[in-house]
Amino acid sequence: MTLRPPAGLELHNLDVPDPGLLPFAAGSFDSIGPLSRADFPHRHSFYELVYVTKGSGTHVVDLAEYRIEPPVLYVVLPGQVHHWQRARQLDGWVLLFNEDFLHRHPEDLALLRALAGAPASRPTRQDSGELSRLLVELTAEHRAGLDGGLGVMQALLHVLLVRALRVARQQGGEVGAVAPRAPVHPLVDRFARLIAEADRADRSVLALARQLGVSAGHLHEVVKDATGRTPARLIREQQTLEAKRLLATTDMTIRQVAVAAGFSDPAYFCRFFRREVGRTPGEFRERAGQRAG
């Protein structure tokens, strides 16, 4: 059974030695370090793209388990909870970067979320060779540190994401429903990122609309048109997911989980959770513990 931190979830940040550089790291599991194989649930403040070419075990992302069958590509978004379970001899490439790194290709944010909707993309031999060549070139450019290297790396990452999404689409499944085939409305993009922030206290539609500088009615219209769901529905789904993450991977009390998920009243949180999940928070935690054991 994987050990859990005594309270809360570890949040890993991306630190670089030179404050003048945009946070970005690229390399193998070994060169990135032992946290790239962390076997305890944690989350990041940055994006992680992992391309596994060898190894076995299970990759767990937001409580869903994906058997490692190389070659396989994973994308983990900021705030998602993941860990490696019984992983053996992992090899491949790991890319770590924050949102600032994507400023030349802001559309890459939508590509990353689409890829995260299909957390285990398994390319064909031909596609695998193409993705590997891009990763080799990107890693070499990062290591070289030459003039103009930042723009080259950003361009290579963009090409990598576009081609990885093509691979995911070829496999069908969930990614087809979430992958952007047209530009995503910037308001919807910003809203999605705001509701995914784990430490957000006020998750009401009105508060989020104010932060986004629009009326609640306009936000409702744009989000419903783009996603088919209302902002309130998406907020509830995010709160439910956050509660599940904390119940399954921490020793926080029900009251602490309620507050972290945006509820001031634990009793109301319990009613909300049971309505959304079909179980009480305690029942869900017990069942999650049985699965982990």
C-alpha positions as CSV (number, residue, x, y, z in Angstrom):
1,M,0.0,0.0,0.0
2,T,1.3,3.4,-0.9
3,L,2.0,5.6,2.2
4,R,0.2,8.9,2.4
5,P,1.4,12.2,3.8
6,P,-0.1,12.8,7.3
7,A,-2.2,15.8,6.2
8,G,-2.9,17.4,2.9
9,L,-1.1,16.7,-0.3
10,E,2.5,17.5,-1.2
11,L,2.7,20.3,-3.8
12,H,5.8,20.2,-6.0
13,N,7.1,23.4,-7.5
14,L,9.4,23.8,-10.4
15,D,12.6,25.6,-9.4
16,V,15.4,26.6,-11.8
17,P,18.9,27.8,-10.7
18,D,18.7,31.0,-12.9
19,P,15.8,33.3,-11.9
20,G,16.1,34.8,-15.4
21,L,15.1,31.6,-17.1
22,L,11.5,30.4,-17.6
23,P,10.9,27.3,-15.5
24,F,11.5,24.4,-17.8
25,A,13.2,21.0,-17.3
26,A,13.7,18.2,-19.8
27,G,15.5,14.9,-19.5
28,S,15.3,11.3,-18.5
29,F,13.7,9.9,-15.3
30,D,17.3,9.6,-13.9
31,S,18.4,13.2,-14.8
32,I,15.2,14.8,-13.5
33,G,15.6,13.0,-10.2
34,P,13.7,10.5,-7.9
35,L,10.6,12.7,-7.6
36,S,9.9,11.9,-11.3
37,R,9.1,8.3,-10.0
38,A,7.4,9.4,-6.8
39,D,5.3,6.5,-5.4
40,F,3.2,8.7,-3.1
41,P,0.2,10.9,-4.2
42,H,1.2,14.5,-4.9
43,R,0.4,17.3,-7.2
44,H,2.3,20.0,-9.1
45,S,2.1,23.7,-9.7
46,F,3.4,23.0,-13.2
47,Y,2.6,20.8,-16.3
48,E,4.3,17.4,-16.7
49,L,4.6,15.4,-19.9
50,V,6.0,11.9,-19.6
51,Y,6.9,9.6,-22.5
52,V,7.6,6.1,-21.1
53,T,9.6,3.9,-23.5
54,K,10.4,1.1,-21.0
55,G,9.2,-0.2,-17.7
56,S,6.2,-1.6,-16.0
57,G,3.8,-0.8,-13.2
58,T,0.8,1.5,-12.9
59,H,0.4,5.3,-13.3
60,V,-2.4,6.6,-11.1
61,V,-3.9,10.0,-12.1
62,D,-6.8,11.4,-10.1
63,L,-7.6,7.9,-8.7
64,A,-7.7,6.3,-12.1
65,E,-5.2,3.5,-12.7
66,Y,-3.4,3.1,-16.0
67,R,-1.2,0.1,-16.6
68,I,2.2,1.1,-18.0
69,E,2.5,-0.5,-21.5
70,P,5.3,1.3,-23.3
71,P,5.5,3.3,-25.4
72,V,2.9,5.5,-23.7
73,L,2.5,9.2,-23.2
74,Y,1.0,10.9,-20.1
75,V,0.1,14.5,-19.5
76,V,-0.4,15.7,-15.9
77,L,-2.0,19.1,-15.4
78,P,-1.3,21.5,-12.4
79,G,-3.5,20.4,-9.5
80,Q,-4.0,16.8,-10.7
81,V,-3.0,14.2,-8.2
82,H,-0.8,11.4,-9.4
83,H,1.8,8.8,-8.5
84,W,3.6,5.8,-9.8
85,Q,2.6,2.4,-8.3
86,R,4.9,-0.6,-8.3
87,A,6.9,1.0,-11.1
88,R,9.9,-0.9,-12.3
89,Q,12.8,0.2,-14.6
90,L,11.0,3.3,-16.0
91,D,12.8,4.9,-18.9
92,G,11.9,7.6,-21.3
93,W,11.6,11.4,-21.3
94,V,10.1,13.8,-18.7
95,L,9.2,17.5,-19.5
96,L,8.3,19.9,-16.8
97,F,7.2,23.5,-17.5
98,N,4.9,26.2,-16.3
99,E,2.3,28.3,-18.1
100,D,4.7,31.1,-18.8
101,F,6.7,28.8,-21.0
102,L,3.7,28.5,-23.4
103,H,3.4,32.3,-24.0
104,R,4.4,32.0,-27.7
105,H,1.8,29.2,-28.3
106,P,-1.1,29.9,-25.9
107,E,-3.2,27.4,-27.8
108,D,-1.0,24.7,-26.3
109,L,-2.9,25.1,-23.0
110,A,-6.0,23.6,-24.7
111,L,-3.9,20.9,-26.3
112,L,-2.5,19.9,-22.9
113,R,-5.9,19.7,-21.4
114,A,-7.1,17.6,-24.3
115,L,-4.2,15.2,-23.9
116,A,-4.8,15.0,-20.1
117,G,-8.4,13.8,-21.1
118,A,-6.7,10.7,-22.6
119,P,-4.1,10.1,-19.9
120,A,-2.5,7.0,-21.6
121,S,-1.8,7.6,-25.3
122,R,-0.1,4.6,-26.9
123,P,1.5,5.5,-30.4
124,T,2.2,3.1,-33.2
125,R,5.8,2.2,-33.9
126,Q,6.0,4.9,-36.6
127,D,4.4,7.6,-34.4
128,S,6.6,6.5,-31.5
129,G,9.7,7.1,-33.6
130,E,8.5,10.6,-34.5
131,L,7.7,11.5,-30.9
132,S,11.0,10.2,-29.8
133,R,12.9,12.2,-32.4
134,L,11.2,15.4,-31.2
135,L,12.0,14.6,-27.6
136,V,15.6,13.9,-28.4
137,E,15.9,17.2,-30.2
138,L,14.1,19.2,-27.5
139,T,16.2,17.7,-24.7
140,A,19.4,18.4,-26.6
141,E,18.4,22.0,-27.2
142,H,17.6,22.4,-23.6
143,R,21.0,20.9,-22.6
144,A,22.9,23.0,-25.1
145,G,21.7,26.4,-23.8
146,L,22.5,28.2,-27.1
147,D,21.2,31.6,-28.2
148,G,17.7,31.4,-29.5
149,G,17.2,28.0,-27.7
150,L,14.1,29.1,-25.9
151,G,12.1,29.8,-29.1
152,V,13.3,26.5,-30.6
153,M,12.2,24.6,-27.5
154,Q,8.8,26.3,-27.5
155,A,8.3,25.5,-31.2
156,L,9.4,21.8,-30.7
157,L,7.0,21.5,-27.7
158,H,4.2,22.8,-29.8
159,V,4.9,20.4,-32.6
160,L,5.1,17.5,-30.1
161,L,1.7,18.4,-28.5
162,V,0.0,18.7,-31.9
163,R,1.4,15.3,-33.1
164,A,0.7,13.6,-29.7
165,L,-2.9,14.8,-30.0
166,R,-3.2,13.3,-33.5
167,V,-2.0,10.0,-32.0
168,A,-4.7,10.2,-29.2
169,R,-7.4,11.0,-31.7
170,Q,-6.5,8.0,-33.9
171,Q,-7.1,5.8,-30.8
172,G,-10.6,7.3,-30.4
173,G,-12.2,7.3,-27.0
174,E,-12.6,10.2,-24.6
175,V,-10.1,12.5,-26.2
176,G,-12.3,12.9,-29.3
177,A,-14.9,14.7,-27.1
178,V,-12.6,17.2,-25.5
179,A,-9.8,17.7,-28.1
180,P,-10.0,21.2,-29.6
181,R,-10.7,21.2,-33.3
182,A,-11.4,24.9,-33.3
183,P,-9.9,27.8,-31.2
184,V,-11.1,27.6,-27.6
185,H,-12.8,30.8,-26.4
186,P,-10.2,32.6,-24.1
187,L,-12.9,33.2,-21.5
188,V,-13.7,29.4,-21.3
189,D,-9.9,28.7,-21.1
190,R,-9.4,31.1,-18.2
191,F,-12.5,29.8,-16.4
192,A,-11.3,26.2,-16.7
193,R,-8.0,27.2,-15.1
194,L,-9.5,29.1,-12.3
195,I,-11.9,26.4,-11.2
196,A,-9.0,23.9,-11.2
197,E,-7.0,25.9,-8.6
198,A,-6.9,23.7,-5.6
199,D,-6.6,26.6,-3.0
200,R,-9.5,28.6,-4.3
201,A,-11.7,29.7,-1.4
202,D,-14.7,31.3,-3.2
203,R,-15.9,29.1,-6.1
204,S,-19.2,30.8,-6.8
205,V,-20.1,31.7,-10.4
206,L,-20.4,35.3,-9.3
207,A,-17.0,35.5,-7.7
208,L,-15.3,33.8,-10.7
209,A,-17.2,36.1,-13.2
210,R,-16.0,39.1,-11.3
211,Q,-12.4,37.9,-11.4
212,L,-12.7,37.3,-15.1
213,G,-14.1,40.8,-15.6
214,V,-17.5,39.7,-17.1
215,S,-21.1,39.4,-15.9
216,A,-22.3,36.1,-14.5
217,G,-24.8,35.9,-17.3
218,H,-22.2,36.4,-20.0
219,L,-20.0,33.7,-18.4
220,H,-22.9,31.3,-18.3
221,E,-23.7,31.9,-22.0
222,V,-20.1,31.5,-23.3
223,V,-19.3,28.5,-21.1
224,K,-22.6,26.7,-21.9
225,D,-22.2,27.3,-25.6
226,A,-18.6,26.0,-25.6
227,T,-18.9,23.0,-23.3
228,G,-22.6,22.1,-23.2
229,R,-22.5,22.5,-19.4
230,T,-23.2,25.5,-17.2
231,P,-20.4,27.1,-15.1
232,A,-22.2,26.0,-12.0
233,R,-22.2,22.3,-13.2
234,L,-18.5,22.5,-14.0
235,I,-17.7,24.0,-10.6
236,R,-19.6,21.2,-8.9
237,E,-17.7,18.6,-10.9
238,Q,-14.4,20.2,-9.9
239,Q,-15.4,20.4,-6.2
240,T,-16.4,16.7,-6.3
241,L,-13.1,15.7,-7.9
242,E,-11.1,17.7,-5.4
243,A,-13.0,16.1,-2.5
244,K,-12.3,12.7,-4.0
245,R,-8.6,13.4,-4.3
246,L,-8.3,14.5,-0.7
247,L,-10.5,11.8,0.8
248,A,-8.5,9.0,-1.1
249,T,-5.0,10.3,-0.7
250,T,-4.8,12.2,2.6
251,D,-5.6,11.9,6.3
252,M,-7.5,15.2,6.4
253,T,-10.7,15.2,8.4
254,I,-14.0,15.5,6.7
255,R,-14.3,19.0,7.9
256,Q,-10.9,19.9,6.4
257,V,-11.8,18.3,3.1
258,A,-15.0,20.2,3.1
259,V,-13.2,23.5,3.5
260,A,-10.5,22.7,1.0
261,A,-13.2,21.8,-1.6
262,G,-15.0,25.2,-1.0
263,F,-17.6,24.4,1.6
264,S,-18.0,26.2,4.9
265,D,-20.6,23.8,6.3
266,P,-19.4,20.2,6.6
267,A,-23.0,18.9,6.9
268,Y,-23.9,20.5,3.6
269,F,-20.7,19.2,2.0
270,C,-21.7,15.6,3.1
271,R,-25.1,16.0,1.5
272,F,-23.6,17.5,-1.6
273,F,-21.0,14.7,-1.9
274,R,-23.6,11.9,-1.4
275,R,-25.8,13.5,-4.1
276,E,-22.9,13.7,-6.5
277,V,-21.1,10.4,-5.8
278,G,-23.8,8.2,-4.3
279,R,-21.8,7.6,-1.1
280,T,-21.0,9.6,2.0
281,P,-17.4,11.0,2.2
282,G,-16.6,8.4,4.9
283,E,-17.9,5.5,2.7
284,F,-16.0,6.8,-0.3
285,R,-12.8,7.0,1.8
286,E,-13.2,3.5,3.2
287,R,-13.8,2.1,-0.3
288,A,-10.8,4.0,-1.7
289,G,-8.6,2.6,1.1
290,Q,-9.7,-0.9,0.3
291,R,-8.8,-0.5,-3.3
292,A,-5.4,0.9,-2.4
293,G,-4.7,-2.0,0.0
